[in-house]
């Protein structure tokens, strides 16, 4: 569901940016304001995506002792 919403938002964003790029120069401030808001929203979306990754792949290390694993890595140096 998030992916579909994101694709729709990107499509809308592209249409808005095309429209704004063709506005007269005295209306450039509107374009800058929308760009700043979009960057903030994109950054927040990235943070949410990273939070969804918490715990992914934990089953790979389930049977491995972390201290032993780190010691083995350090011995390879």
C-alpha positions, 0 to 999 in steps of 0.5 A, a space after each residue: 500500500 505504501 508503494 502505490 501511494 508513493 508512486 502516486 505522490 511522485 507522479 503528482 510531484 512531477 506534474 506540479 514541478 513541470 507546472 512550476 517550471 513554466 511559471 513566470 520568474 516572479 512566482 519562483 518563490 512558490 516553487 522553492 517553498 514546495 521544494 523545501 516541503 517535499 524534501 522534508 517529507 521525503 526525509 521523513 519517509 526515508 526515516 520511516 523506511 529505515 525503522 521498518 528494517 529493524 530486526 530484518 535478517 535477525 534469523 541469520 545470526 540467531 545461533 551465533 554467539 556475538 562475542 565469538 563472532 566479533 573475536 573471529 572478525 578481529 583475528 582476521 585483521 
